[in-house]
Amino acid sequence: MITSMEALDPLYTTHVRCSCCETPFTTARMRSSFKKATHMDSDFCSYYNNDNNPDYYVVRVCPYCGFASTENSASSLTEGQKSSYLAKLGLNWKPRDYDGQRTLSQAMECYKLALLCAQSVGEKERIIAGLLQHIAWLYRYMGAYEQEKRFLRFALDAYIRVYEVEGSSINNAKLMYLIGELHRRVNEPYEAVKWFSRVIHNKKITDSAMIHRSREQWQVLREEMLASQMELPEAMQ
């Protein structure tokens, strides 16, 4: 039974089993009632009151072998993947526990560890892209502009690879919009225009929210280009 004091705690404990060493461990998650963003950036980076950021707790880190993953990561690893992780990272792991409340810097440690783990086992490109984007957001919270832009570039390249693999088989308007927005944020306006236009003009796309967002950012981009006295592409003239 949850007491009134426990109900006020933004965090709760959940039990997971490590996909690498298969040892059970606990990790903190944020209660749904505290996941209310005050506002959101155009690339879906959200902001919360009182540092109650649920993104800090997305990554689960095994305190025993150090393997870090998310709910969207592979639920189990092959023996080859386990060996690859251990050889590249696990053998140097010094036991530490990320259960309980996390600071921004601890969240960054968890995400970077998850990125290294994902790369070591050949995780899906979409998972790696998401981790890269979240690291960029954490740098944004810190006000570290150059590092934020660096990881947005990494995330953009990864999302383009995702699109090259699955874009022709699905009409993923959100992915296309995001690629356009990340191009805009890394100062590649002409590429951004192409991706926003694809969402706006592709009649097969029925995601009204992403069409609306693409139109909004298309206009933002046009104003930015005019302010910088850049030559507008034909689609904007």
N, C-alpha and C positions, 0 to 999 in steps of 0.2 A: 504494500500500500504506500502511495506517495504522500509524504507529509507536506504541509503548506510551505515549509522552508525549502524542501527539495523542489517543489513545483516552481519556486521563484528562481531556481538556478537555471541559467540559460543552457547549461551543458548537461548531457546525460551520457552514461557509459554504455557502449555496445560491445558485444563479443564477436571477434572474427578469428578466422584460422589463416595463418600465413600461407600464401600460395607457394612459397619456396620451401621453407623448412617444415611446414604443416603443424607448427606449434600454435595453440590457441593463445590469444592475448586480448587485452581490452584497449579501446580507444574512445576518445571523447567525440561526441557529435553535438550540434546545436539544435535545440528544440525548434520545431516549426513556428511556434508563436513568436520567436525572436528573429525570424528570418524576414524582417520587413525592411526593405531598402528605403533610404530617404530619397535617393535619386540614382540614376544610371547613366553612364556615358554611352555614346553612340556605338561603341564596340562591345557593349554589354557588361562593362566593369561597373559593379554596384558598390554603393556606400551605405554604411550602417551607423546607427548611434552607439555611443559608449564602447566602441571597439568590439562590439558583438558581431564579428564578421564570420558567417558560416563557412566561407571559403578557407579560413584558417584550418578547418578540421576535415577537409575533403580527403587529404592524404592520410593513409593508415601506415604507420611504420612499425614493423615487427621489432620489438626490443631485443630479441634473441639473435636473429641473423642479419637484421638491418634492411630486409627487403621492404621497399615502400611501393604502395600502389593505391588505386582508387577503386570505387565500386564498379567503374566501367572497365577496369583492367581485366585481363584474363584471370579467371577464377582458379586456374591450375596451370602449372608449368611442366614442360617435358623435362626429362632428365638432362637433356642437352642444354636447355635454357637455365636450369638450376646450376649446372656446372659452369656455364658462361658467366652467370651472375657471381658465383663464388670466386671464380678466378679473377674477375675484373674488379669486384667491389667487396664481396662478402668476407673474404679472408682478412681484410683490413678493418672490419667493423669492430668498433669498441662499444660494448653494450651501453645504451642510453634509452631513456623512456620519454616518449613525447605524449603520453597520456595526460589528460587534464588540460587546464587552460593554456593556450599558446599565445605568445607575443607575435608581433609582426615578423621579427627576425627569426623566431622559431618556425613560423609558417613558411618562411623563405627556405630555411634549411630542409624542411620536409618536402617542399615542391622540387627543389634541386636534386634531392636524393631520389625522389620518384622519377624525375627525368632521366637521371643516370641509370636507374634500374630498368626503366622502360627501354632505353637504348641498348642496354646490355643483353636483354632477352629478345630483342627484335619485336617489340610491341607494335600494335597497329599505328599507322601514321596519324590517324585522327586523335588517338590518345596522346601521342607525343605533341601534336599541335596544340591541344588543349592545355597541357602542362606548360608549354612555352608561353602561351597567352596569359595564363594565370601568373607566371613569374613576372611578365611585363606589367601586369596590374599591380603586383606587390611593389615593384619599383616605382610605379606611379604614386602609390600611397606614400612612399618614402620621399617623393619629390626628386628622384634620381632620373632625370630626363634622358640622359644619354644611354643609360642601361635599359631603361624602358623601351626606347626606340630600337635598341639592339635586339632585344628579345621579341619585339613586335615584328621585326624583320625575319627572325628565325621562324616565328609562328606563321607569318605570311607564306614563306617558302614551303612550310609543312602543309598548310591548308591547300596550296596550289597542287601539291602532290596528291592530297586526298581527292581533290576535284578531278585530277587526271585519271585516277583509278575508278572513282565511282560517279563522277559527274555526268557521264553519258548515259548511265543506267537509271539515274534518279533526277528529279527536278528539285534539287536542294537549293531553294531560293535563299535560305538563311546563310548557307555556306558561300554562295555567290556574293550576297550582300557583304558578308564579313570580309571576303577577299578584297572587295572594292574599298571598304572602309579602312582596312589596314594599309592598302596602297596609299590612300589619302593621308594617313597618319605618318607614313614614312616618306612623305613628300614625293610621291610618284603620281601626280594628278592625272596624267593622260591615261595611265593604266587604270586608275580608279574610275574614270569616266566610262571606259569600256565595260567594266564589270557592273556598274550601276545601270548602264543602258541595257545590258543583257537581262537584268531582272525586270526592268520597266517594260521592255518591248517584246519579250518572249511570251507569246500568247499561251504557251503551255503552262506557264507559271500562274497559279491561282492563289498564292499566299499573299493576301491583301496587306497584311502587316509589313511584310518585307518589301512589297512594291511601294508602299507608303514611305517606309524608311529610306529606300533607295532614292525616291523622288526628293525627299528632304535633304539627304546628303549630296545629291546631285546639285541641288540649288546652293547648298553651303559651299561646295567645291567651286561652283561657277563664280560665286562672290569672292572666294579666296584668290582665284586665278585673276579676276579683274583687278583686285586690290594689288596684286603683285605684278600687274601689267604683263601678264603672260598671254600668249596667243591662244585663243579659245579653239578647241577642236571643232570640226564641222558640226558635230552633233549638238553643240552648245550655242551655235550661232543662229 
